[in-house]
């Protein structure tokens, strides 16, 4: 995957602003350039962000769409329940992490980057899939929510038939074995395959049906 140079500058700016406002970007924004480049390659269309916290990933997606005149809304799914978040995505032993973000902090950060109008917050858990998004189709998606048990796999199952180009995932690393297990299964599915992997970021691409294949299913039928 070609890394879009502008996303590197954006990632530094996002990390700095979030820290200034009392929040953080996960791993100091390490995965943000890869995510932004994936959104750029997906082109026009909506993007969905699972696990938004202070907003770094959703803001990156919105900034890329704004910078390159790409159509589409960024949907951010996060229940913003402190107790749930501490269970789902607590930092591993020895890792620092601020997990107490609020919707107000997220939206304030989006406003500071002038992308508030490009983002819609769905303040719910991602599983079961939110009813208000049941008919939506997305060009790209990013999974960075619940890291435990079947949660990441369930997020992939919810997205696999709703995304037309790329599904990204953070924390594909030894410390999060359930995330790794889910993505390995996802890569072995019949409709998605490994597109890009760097550090803890991983992206899957939707497989194009073989030429001449008939009976092609629509996205939401998969």
VMD Tcl script that draws the C-alpha trace (Angstrom):
set ca {
  {0.00 0.00 0.00}
  {1.33 3.43 -0.91}
  {1.51 5.64 2.18}
  {0.10 9.09 1.38}
  {2.67 11.57 2.66}
  {0.08 14.05 3.90}
  {-1.24 11.47 6.38}
  {2.07 11.51 8.27}
  {1.74 15.25 8.94}
  {-1.93 14.81 9.82}
  {-1.12 12.08 12.35}
  {1.36 14.35 14.19}
  {-1.18 17.19 14.24}
  {-3.95 14.92 15.54}
  {-1.78 13.46 18.29}
  {-0.64 16.93 19.39}
  {-4.14 18.43 19.52}
  {-5.66 15.46 21.35}
  {-2.89 15.55 23.93}
  {-3.32 19.31 24.33}
  {-7.01 18.75 24.99}
  {-6.34 16.12 27.65}
  {-6.74 13.01 25.52}
  {-4.55 10.86 23.34}
  {-4.22 9.02 20.05}
  {-3.60 5.30 20.56}
  {0.12 4.50 20.47}
  {0.83 8.19 19.75}
  {-0.89 7.88 16.38}
  {1.37 5.09 15.10}
  {-1.34 3.54 12.90}
  {-2.94 6.76 11.69}
  {-0.91 7.22 8.46}
  {-1.76 3.66 7.40}
  {-5.43 4.18 8.20}
  {-5.52 7.51 6.37}
  {-3.85 6.00 3.32}
  {-6.39 3.16 3.31}
  {-9.28 5.65 3.40}
  {-7.67 7.58 0.54}
  {-7.35 4.43 -1.59}
  {-10.98 3.50 -0.89}
  {-12.05 6.75 -2.56}
  {-15.59 8.10 -2.47}
  {-18.00 6.55 -0.01}
  {-18.77 6.44 3.68}
  {-16.31 5.20 6.31}
  {-17.18 3.55 9.63}
  {-14.99 3.71 12.74}
  {-15.54 1.18 15.56}
  {-14.05 2.28 18.89}
  {-13.54 6.03 18.60}
  {-12.33 7.17 22.06}
  {-10.93 10.73 21.68}
  {-11.49 10.63 17.92}
  {-8.03 10.19 16.37}
  {-9.03 7.57 13.80}
  {-12.37 9.14 12.88}
  {-10.74 12.56 12.54}
  {-7.99 11.11 10.33}
  {-10.61 9.57 8.02}
  {-12.55 12.84 7.86}
  {-9.40 14.91 7.23}
  {-8.38 12.65 4.35}
  {-11.81 12.99 2.75}
  {-11.67 16.76 3.21}
  {-8.09 17.12 1.93}
  {-8.64 15.05 -1.21}
  {-12.25 16.06 -1.93}
  {-13.60 12.56 -1.36}
  {-17.31 12.12 -0.86}
  {-18.71 10.37 2.18}
  {-19.55 10.62 5.86}
  {-17.48 9.15 8.70}
  {-19.66 7.18 11.12}
  {-18.13 6.75 14.59}
  {-19.52 3.88 16.70}
  {-18.69 4.03 20.40}
  {-20.94 3.55 23.47}
  {-18.75 5.84 25.60}
  {-19.43 3.71 28.68}
  {-16.36 4.03 30.97}
  {-16.92 0.72 32.76}
  {-17.34 -1.18 29.51}
  {-14.30 0.46 27.95}
  {-12.08 -0.43 30.89}
  {-13.04 -4.09 30.45}
  {-12.90 -4.10 26.65}
  {-9.80 -2.11 25.75}
  {-7.75 -1.53 28.89}
  {-4.05 -0.99 28.25}
  {-1.92 -4.09 28.71}
  {0.37 -4.33 31.80}
  {3.14 -1.73 31.56}
  {1.30 0.34 28.93}
  {-0.03 3.81 29.70}
  {-3.44 4.75 28.37}
  {-6.24 7.25 28.94}
  {-9.57 5.53 28.41}
  {-12.07 7.94 29.95}
  {-13.06 9.88 26.82}
  {-16.54 11.38 26.54}
  {-18.66 12.14 23.46}
  {-18.20 15.82 24.22}
  {-14.40 15.50 24.15}
  {-14.54 13.60 20.86}
  {-16.81 16.15 19.19}
  {-14.74 19.05 20.54}
  {-11.66 17.53 18.90}
  {-13.55 17.09 15.64}
  {-14.61 20.74 15.76}
  {-11.02 21.83 16.31}
  {-10.07 20.17 13.02}
  {-13.16 21.62 11.29}
  {-14.54 18.18 10.40}
  {-17.50 18.04 12.77}
  {-19.93 18.25 9.84}
  {-18.32 15.21 8.23}
  {-18.72 12.92 11.26}
  {-21.81 11.25 12.74}
  {-21.57 9.67 16.19}
  {-23.53 6.48 16.87}
  {-23.35 6.19 20.66}
  {-23.94 2.45 20.85}
  {-22.00 -0.79 20.96}
  {-21.00 -2.20 17.59}
  {-22.50 -5.62 18.39}
  {-25.27 -6.22 17.77}
  {-24.96 -3.92 14.78}
  {-26.74 -0.56 15.32}
  {-30.21 -0.54 13.85}
  {-29.76 2.94 12.33}
  {-26.90 1.62 10.16}
  {-28.53 -1.65 9.08}
  {-28.85 -0.57 5.43}
  {-25.62 1.44 5.14}
  {-22.79 0.47 2.80}
  {-19.24 1.72 3.43}
  {-16.18 2.11 1.23}
  {-13.89 1.46 4.22}
  {-14.00 0.52 7.89}
  {-11.72 0.48 10.91}
  {-11.99 -1.94 13.84}
  {-10.50 -0.76 17.13}
  {-13.19 -1.51 19.70}
  {-13.54 -4.43 22.08}
  {-10.31 -6.47 21.97}
  {-11.52 -9.49 23.96}
  {-13.06 -12.82 23.09}
  {-15.17 -12.92 19.92}
  {-15.70 -9.14 19.79}
  {-13.26 -8.39 16.94}
  {-14.55 -11.38 14.97}
  {-18.14 -10.21 15.48}
  {-17.16 -6.75 14.22}
  {-15.67 -8.31 11.11}
  {-18.81 -10.39 10.55}
  {-20.92 -7.24 10.85}
  {-18.74 -5.41 8.34}
  {-17.84 -8.07 5.77}
  {-21.05 -7.64 3.77}
  {-21.31 -3.87 4.29}
  {-17.86 -2.74 3.09}
  {-16.90 -2.54 -0.58}
  {-13.13 -1.99 -0.43}
  {-11.06 -2.19 2.77}
  {-11.41 -3.17 6.42}
  {-8.59 -1.99 8.69}
  {-7.85 -3.22 12.20}
  {-5.54 -1.97 14.94}
  {-3.65 -3.96 17.61}
  {-2.77 -6.93 15.42}
  {0.01 -7.87 17.84}
  {1.04 -10.50 20.37}
  {-0.50 -8.67 23.34}
  {-3.97 -8.95 21.80}
  {-4.29 -12.60 20.86}
  {-8.06 -12.42 20.31}
  {-7.57 -9.65 17.72}
  {-4.90 -11.70 15.94}
  {-7.07 -14.81 15.95}
  {-10.03 -12.91 14.50}
  {-8.00 -11.37 11.68}
  {-6.36 -14.67 10.78}
  {-9.84 -16.17 10.37}
  {-10.95 -13.11 8.41}
  {-8.01 -13.47 6.01}
  {-9.06 -17.06 5.42}
  {-12.63 -16.13 4.55}
  {-13.89 -16.47 1.01}
  {-14.48 -12.76 0.40}
  {-11.59 -10.96 2.17}
  {-7.80 -11.23 2.00}
  {-4.71 -9.58 3.46}
  {-4.00 -6.24 1.78}
  {-1.42 -4.57 4.04}
  {0.33 -5.09 7.37}
  {2.68 -2.69 9.14}
  {3.53 -2.61 12.86}
  {0.15 -3.16 14.58}
  {-2.06 -2.03 11.66}
  {-3.61 -4.54 9.31}
  {-5.91 -4.00 6.34}
  {-8.02 -6.51 4.45}
  {-9.24 -6.00 0.91}
  {-12.47 -7.26 -0.55}
  {-11.84 -9.95 -3.13}
  {-12.92 -9.21 -6.68}
  {-14.99 -12.08 -8.13}
  {-13.20 -14.04 -10.88}
  {-13.74 -12.74 -14.39}
  {-16.74 -14.34 -15.99}
  {-18.21 -15.38 -12.65}
  {-21.98 -15.20 -12.71}
  {-24.56 -14.75 -10.01}
  {-22.68 -11.97 -8.26}
  {-24.24 -11.08 -4.91}
  {-24.87 -7.56 -3.77}
  {-22.90 -6.23 -0.83}
  {-25.68 -6.51 1.76}
  {-26.60 -10.04 0.63}
  {-23.23 -11.48 1.67}
}
mol new
graphics top color blue
foreach p $ca { graphics top sphere $p radius 0.5 }
foreach p [lrange $ca 0 end-1] q [lrange $ca 1 end] { graphics top cylinder $p $q radius 0.2 }
display resetview
